Amino acid sequence: QRRAAILRKVAGRWRQGQLSGGFFGWKQGRDTLARQRNVCTRLLKRWKNSMVASVWAQWSGAVNKIMRLRRVTAKVLNRWEHGGMSTAWARWVESAGESRRLRRVAEKVVAMWEHGNVAG
């Protein structure tokens, strides 16, 4: 009887050992899976961040290019506007000079008429 009780105890512990071994194996598998998920999550975040960084760099470059083109366009428009004004100014100066020359010539002609130097 004592021997049977010892055998039952040993068999119970052996079964419990198998169960605990199974539980330990399951827990170890679960821990491994959790670690793998964590690694994959970090990897995906890193990959996503690198894609975001790449897109950000492209967007930033495009914005810089647009800003540069706007500055260049503003300069060109400014030159066109002032170029037209400088052309108009140059024509006005030329016209004013021509008017002065014609006035002097007219004054000379009138002076000659007044002194009778013009045959009529």
C-alpha positions in Angstrom: 0.0 0.0 0.0 2.8 2.4 0.9 4.5 1.5 -2.4 1.3 2.2 -4.3 1.0 5.6 -2.6 4.6 6.5 -3.5 4.0 5.3 -7.1 0.8 7.5 -7.3 2.8 10.4 -5.9 5.6 9.9 -8.4 3.1 9.5 -11.3 1.3 12.7 -10.2 4.4 14.7 -10.0 5.5 13.2 -13.4 2.2 14.3 -15.0 2.5 17.6 -13.3 6.0 17.9 -14.6 4.8 17.2 -18.1 2.0 19.7 -17.7 4.3 22.4 -16.3 6.8 21.5 -19.1 4.0 22.1 -21.6 3.1 25.4 -19.9 6.7 26.4 -19.9 7.0 25.6 -23.6 3.9 27.6 -24.3 5.1 30.5 -22.2 8.5 30.5 -23.9 6.8 30.4 -27.4 4.5 33.3 -26.4 7.5 35.3 -25.2 9.4 34.6 -28.4 6.4 35.6 -30.4 6.0 38.8 -28.4 9.7 39.6 -28.9 9.4 38.9 -32.7 6.3 41.2 -32.9 8.2 43.9 -31.1 11.1 43.6 -33.4 8.8 43.7 -36.5 6.9 46.7 -35.1 10.2 48.6 -34.6 11.4 47.6 -38.0 8.1 48.8 -39.6 8.2 52.1 -37.7 11.8 52.6 -38.8 10.9 51.8 -42.4 7.8 54.1 -42.3 9.9 56.9 -40.8 12.5 56.5 -43.5 9.7 56.7 -46.1 8.3 59.8 -44.4 11.8 61.3 -44.3 12.2 60.6 -48.0 8.9 62.2 -48.8 9.6 65.1 -46.6 12.9 65.7 -48.3 11.2 65.6 -51.7 8.5 68.0 -50.6 11.0 70.3 -49.0 13.1 70.3 -52.2 10.0 71.1 -54.3 9.0 74.0 -52.0 12.5 75.4 -52.2 12.4 75.1 -56.0 9.0 76.8 -56.1 10.2 79.7 -53.9 13.3 80.1 -56.1 11.2 80.2 -59.2 8.9 82.8 -57.6 11.9 85.0 -56.8 13.3 84.6 -60.3 9.9 85.3 -61.8 9.5 88.4 -59.6 12.9 89.7 -60.8 12.1 89.1 -64.4 8.7 90.9 -64.1 10.4 93.7 -62.2 13.0 94.1 -65.0 10.2 94.0 -67.7 8.3 96.7 -65.8 11.3 98.8 -65.2 12.6 98.0 -68.7 9.5 99.5 -70.1 9.8 102.5 -67.8 13.4 103.0 -68.8 12.4 102.8 -72.5 9.7 105.3 -71.9 12.1 107.5 -69.9 14.7 107.3 -72.6 12.1 108.3 -75.2 10.9 111.2 -73.0 14.4 112.4 -72.5 15.0 112.2 -76.3 11.7 114.0 -77.0 12.5 116.7 -74.4 16.0 117.2 -75.9 14.4 117.4 -79.4 11.9 119.9 -78.2 14.6 122.1 -76.7 16.6 121.9 -79.9 13.6 122.9 -82.0 12.8 125.8 -79.6 16.3 127.1 -80.0 16.1 126.8 -83.8 12.7 128.6 -83.7 14.1 131.3 -81.5 17.0 131.8 -84.0 14.6 132.0 -86.9 12.4 134.5 -85.1 15.5 136.6 -84.2 16.6 136.5 -87.8 13.2 137.7 -89.0 13.1 140.4 -86.4 16.5 141.7 -87.7 15.5 141.3 -91.3 18.1 138.7 -92.1 15.5 136.4 -93.7 14.6 137.0 -97.3 10.9 136.9 -97.8 
